[in-house]
Amino acid sequence: MALLPGLTFLLGLVIGLLGFRFGNDLRKGRHVDKLRSNYFRGLNYLLNEQPDKAIEVFLQIAEVDRHTVETHLALGSLFRRRGESDRAIRLHQNLIARPNLTAEQRALALLELGEDYMRAGLLDRAELLFTDLLQLDGYVQPALRQLLAISQQEQDWRRAIDHARRLQQVSGENHASLIAHFLAELAGVARQSGDLPAAELWVQEAIASDPQAVRPRLLAGQLAMARGDWPAALRAFDEALDRQIDVVPEVLPNLIECLQQLGQADRLGERLQAITRRYAGISPVLALSTEIEREQGLAAATQFLSEHLRKHPSVRGLATLVELQIRQDAAAAAPFLSLRGLLNELIQTQSVYRCGHCGFAARTRHWQCPSCKRWESIKLVHGVMGD
């Protein structure tokens, strides 16, 4: 019978442990009959796929001393991966209470216990442990990484910024993009509470942290619109498009409003054509068809969109074309009505964004994936079913 991966790991771990214990006890002249009996009893449980009983037996064999600390750490990690956080916590707490551990072994056990607390949702206890570990040389980086994860879970963005900046200093890694997201989160909170001046300051700090970041530019444009500064808003949205063209669906409505407020609606067609040359999605094409209809009429817009869809099929584009056909000839619209309903239903159920790391699908952009918690891993889906 094939062993599960976790059981295979445990078997290898135990064989190594017991090989050492047998040899050590024989060298010291100890009686090993009981040890051998427990070993085979545990092995029998393991081979019969009774891992809980096997682990209990092996834990009894693996008395905590300086030679078996790594075994206990590995078993605790196994408990945690299996979702048995309570058992992992008890094991690591018992290990830390032993007086014969070296400073390094105690620090490793504390690090493991902190991860147990995190898995169990006891973030306050984990934070205290990792904060203590910051005082120990060699454990600053792992402790900071865990503290950074905790502050993000708690949405304590100020503390997250502090941890990220310190981690950047001690590790030499570049966390400018991550810090810019944290600053953008603070800007969003200030904006929602109506404190627009504070939001402006956070946005400017985010831009300074990562000049290539697109999110702060989008926020800068939205804040400029809120205060009626249309030239600044248009400039911010153009800068966002220069940095990441895939934000076209989010930028387009604001870009159109800026041009209208500035009295530059006559430039809209030209701007949209320039965007379609850089961006392969359907959003600017649909906006351009609307502009063609305004300037040249319904028939011209229908012809333009039809020709585009022959080369670049799109469900959203087809739905708009069907709508144009219905409006163009109401008398012959009956065959198109049911098709319009089906296409609209399909569009409503289709995800337009997808995480490149875990596959999480969404209809709107998330800067942090709700599933795997990665930042900026969710991208726009292109093609027939996407934008």
SVG drawing of the C-alpha trace seen along z (x, -y; Angstrom):
<svg xmlns="http://www.w3.org/2000/svg" viewBox="-41 -74 71 81">
<polyline fill="none" stroke="black" stroke-width="0.4" points="0.0,0.0 1.4,-3.4 2.2,-5.8 1.0,-9.3 3.7,-12.0 3.4,-13.1 3.7,-9.6 6.7,-9.0 8.4,-12.0 7.5,-10.8 8.9,-7.3 12.2,-8.7 12.4,-11.0 11.7,-8.2 14.2,-5.8 16.9,-8.4 16.0,-9.2 15.8,-5.6 19.0,-4.7 20.7,-7.3 19.0,-6.3 19.7,-2.6 23.4,-3.2 23.7,-5.8 22.1,-3.5 24.1,-0.5 27.3,-2.4 26.3,-3.4 25.3,0.2 21.6,-0.6 18.9,2.0 17.2,1.5 14.5,4.1 11.7,1.7 13.0,-0.9 13.0,1.7 9.5,2.9 8.1,-0.7 9.8,-1.3 8.2,1.6 4.8,0.9 5.0,-2.7 6.1,-1.4 3.2,1.0 0.8,-1.9 2.5,-3.9 2.3,-1.1 -1.4,-0.6 -2.1,-4.3 -2.7,-5.1 -0.4,-8.2 -1.9,-9.7 -1.0,-6.6 2.3,-6.2 3.3,-9.8 2.3,-9.4 4.6,-6.3 7.5,-8.0 7.1,-11.1 7.5,-8.8 10.7,-7.4 12.1,-10.8 13.0,-12.0 14.0,-15.7 17.7,-16.2 20.1,-18.1 20.2,-15.4 16.5,-15.1 15.5,-18.8 15.4,-18.9 13.1,-15.8 10.6,-17.6 10.8,-20.7 10.1,-18.6 7.2,-16.8 5.7,-20.2 6.0,-21.5 4.2,-18.3 1.4,-18.9 1.0,-22.5 0.9,-21.5 -1.8,-19.0 -3.9,-21.7 -3.3,-20.4 -2.1,-23.8 -3.0,-22.9 -0.7,-19.8 2.1,-21.8 1.7,-24.5 1.9,-22.1 4.9,-20.3 6.9,-23.5 5.9,-24.9 7.1,-21.7 10.3,-22.0 11.0,-25.6 10.5,-24.7 13.4,-22.3 16.5,-23.7 19.1,-21.8 18.5,-23.7 21.1,-25.8 20.3,-29.4 20.0,-28.6 17.6,-25.7 15.5,-27.8 15.3,-30.5 14.3,-28.0 11.6,-26.6 10.3,-30.2 10.1,-30.8 8.2,-27.6 5.8,-28.4 5.2,-31.8 4.2,-30.2 1.9,-27.8 0.2,-30.8 -0.3,-32.4 -1.8,-29.3 -4.2,-29.2 -5.2,-32.8 -3.5,-33.9 -1.8,-36.9 -1.2,-38.9 0.8,-36.0 2.7,-35.5 3.5,-39.2 5.0,-39.2 7.2,-36.2 8.5,-37.6 9.1,-41.0 11.3,-39.3 13.2,-37.4 14.2,-40.8 16.7,-41.0 18.5,-37.9 21.2,-38.0 20.5,-35.8 16.7,-35.8 15.9,-39.5 15.0,-38.7 12.6,-35.7 11.0,-37.6 10.5,-40.7 8.9,-38.7 6.4,-37.2 5.7,-40.6 5.1,-42.0 2.6,-39.2 0.8,-39.8 0.5,-43.6 -1.0,-42.9 -3.5,-40.5 -4.5,-43.1 -4.5,-45.8 -2.2,-47.9 -0.6,-49.6 1.6,-52.0 3.2,-49.2 3.5,-47.2 5.4,-50.1 7.8,-50.2 8.5,-46.4 9.0,-46.6 11.4,-49.4 13.4,-47.7 13.4,-44.4 14.6,-46.3 17.5,-47.7 18.7,-44.4 18.1,-42.2 19.1,-44.5 15.9,-43.5 13.8,-46.1 10.3,-46.5 9.5,-49.9 6.6,-48.5 5.1,-46.8 5.5,-50.0 3.8,-52.0 0.8,-49.6 0.7,-50.1 0.8,-53.9 -2.0,-53.6 -4.1,-51.7 -3.6,-54.5 -4.6,-57.0 -7.7,-55.0 -8.7,-55.0 -8.2,-58.7 -10.3,-59.3 -13.1,-57.2 -13.2,-59.1 -13.3,-62.4 -9.8,-63.6 -8.7,-64.4 -5.6,-66.5 -4.3,-63.5 -5.0,-61.2 -3.1,-63.5 0.0,-63.3 -0.1,-59.5 -0.4,-59.4 2.6,-61.6 4.6,-59.5 3.6,-56.4 4.7,-57.9 8.0,-58.9 8.4,-55.3 7.9,-53.8 7.8,-56.2 6.9,-53.4 3.8,-52.2 0.5,-52.6 -1.8,-52.5 -0.8,-55.8 -1.2,-57.5 -4.8,-56.3 -5.5,-57.6 -3.8,-60.9 -6.1,-61.3 -9.2,-60.4 -8.3,-62.9 -7.6,-65.6 -11.1,-65.0 -12.6,-65.3 -11.1,-68.8 -11.9,-69.8 -8.4,-70.0 -9.0,-68.4 -5.6,-69.1 -3.9,-67.4 -6.3,-64.5 -5.7,-64.0 -2.0,-64.1 -2.2,-61.5 -4.3,-59.1 -1.9,-59.5 1.0,-58.7 -0.8,-55.6 -1.3,-54.4 2.4,-55.0 3.3,-52.7 0.8,-49.9 -1.5,-49.9 -3.6,-47.1 -5.4,-49.6 -7.3,-50.9 -10.7,-49.6 -10.3,-51.5 -8.9,-54.7 -11.2,-55.1 -14.4,-56.5 -12.3,-59.0 -10.2,-59.9 -13.4,-60.7 -14.8,-62.8 -11.6,-64.8 -11.6,-65.6 -15.2,-66.6 -14.7,-68.9 -11.7,-70.5 -13.7,-71.1 -11.6,-68.7 -14.3,-66.2 -13.3,-66.7 -9.9,-65.0 -11.5,-61.9 -11.6,-59.9 -7.9,-60.7 -7.0,-59.6 -9.0,-56.4 -7.4,-55.4 -4.0,-56.0 -4.9,-53.7 -6.2,-50.9 -2.8,-50.9 -1.2,-50.1 -3.9,-48.0 -5.4,-44.8 -8.6,-44.7 -12.1,-45.6 -12.8,-48.5 -11.3,-51.3 -12.8,-49.9 -16.3,-50.0 -15.7,-53.6 -14.5,-54.5 -17.6,-53.0 -19.7,-55.2 -17.7,-58.2 -18.1,-57.2 -21.9,-57.0 -21.9,-60.4 -20.0,-61.9 -21.0,-59.8 -24.2,-58.0 -25.4,-54.5 -24.6,-52.8 -21.0,-53.9 -20.5,-52.7 -22.1,-49.3 -19.8,-48.9 -16.7,-49.9 -17.4,-47.4 -18.4,-44.6 -15.1,-45.0 -13.1,-45.0 -14.8,-41.9 -14.1,-39.9 -10.4,-40.3 -10.6,-40.3 -13.6,-38.3 -15.0,-39.4 -18.1,-38.4 -18.5,-41.9 -17.9,-43.4 -20.6,-41.0 -23.1,-42.0 -22.6,-45.7 -22.9,-44.9 -26.2,-43.1 -27.4,-46.1 -26.5,-48.4 -28.3,-46.1 -31.4,-46.2 -31.4,-50.0 -30.6,-50.3 -33.6,-48.2 -36.3,-47.8 -38.6,-46.0 -36.1,-43.2 -34.9,-43.1 -36.9,-40.0 -34.1,-37.4 -31.6,-39.5 -33.4,-39.9 -32.9,-36.4 -29.2,-36.5 -28.8,-39.8 -30.1,-38.2 -27.8,-35.2 -24.8,-37.3 -25.5,-39.7 -26.0,-36.7 -22.7,-35.2 -20.9,-38.5 -22.3,-38.9 -21.0,-35.4 -17.5,-35.8 -14.5,-36.7 -12.4,-39.4 -9.4,-39.2 -7.4,-36.3 -4.5,-35.8 -1.4,-34.5 -0.2,-32.8 -3.3,-30.9 -5.9,-31.3 -8.4,-33.3 -10.9,-34.8 -12.8,-38.1 -14.9,-40.6 -13.1,-43.6 -9.4,-44.4 -7.9,-43.6 -4.5,-45.0 -4.0,-42.2 -5.3,-38.7 -8.0,-37.8 -6.9,-34.2 -3.1,-33.9 -2.5,-37.5 0.0,-38.3 0.2,-42.0 -0.5,-42.9 -0.7,-39.3 -4.3,-39.7 -4.1,-40.6 -6.7,-41.4 -7.9,-38.4 -7.6,-39.1 -9.2,-37.2 -12.7,-36.3 -14.1,-36.0 -12.0,-38.7 -11.3,-42.3"/>
</svg>
